[in-house]
Each structure stands twice: as C-alpha cells, then as structure tokens.
C-alpha cells in the first residue's frame, strides 16, 4: 500500500511541476447531467442494417420453404460455432422471416 501511495504522490508532484513550467492551470470539467446520460445511452444502441425482402414466389411449395429453413438453421449454427456472431444474427433474423412465412404471417 505504501508503494502505491508513494507512486501516486510522485506522479502528482511531477504533474504539478509540468503544469507550473508550462503555465497550465487545471480546471474541472463542467457538464450537465443530461450531457452525461445522453452520451452513455447512445453507446447502448447499435445500428441494425435492414435485411432485403425476398420475393414471395421463390418458394413454390411448403417443402421448398422447409428445406430453406433447415439450410438456414445449419448455416446459423455453423456461423455461431465459427464465432461469426454478426452473420449468425443475420441468419437468425432471416430464419424468423422464413418461419413467419411458413405460418402464413407474412
């Protein structure tokens, strides 16, 4: 503990000497609470790119659609195993749309 305190004191003394030598007067940063909160919250949200819509006529039958769902699930799992999480998330979103189409929700 003494070593940490002495190192902090040494650094503080060095900073004070530097400031005096260069004519620097330290000042506190003054920000409103709104500025602080807005900067924190902005970093919590990522921009998600829009996914292209597929034409309805691509799947001629329910079997074609089910085959596409299985293939997409496999690609998603492979991407997750390869630690390609962005790609896996895109495939997951595509899979949700395919399943919605399968149940007639689209």
Order of alpha helices (4+ residues) and beta strands (2+ residues): alpha-alpha-alpha-alpha
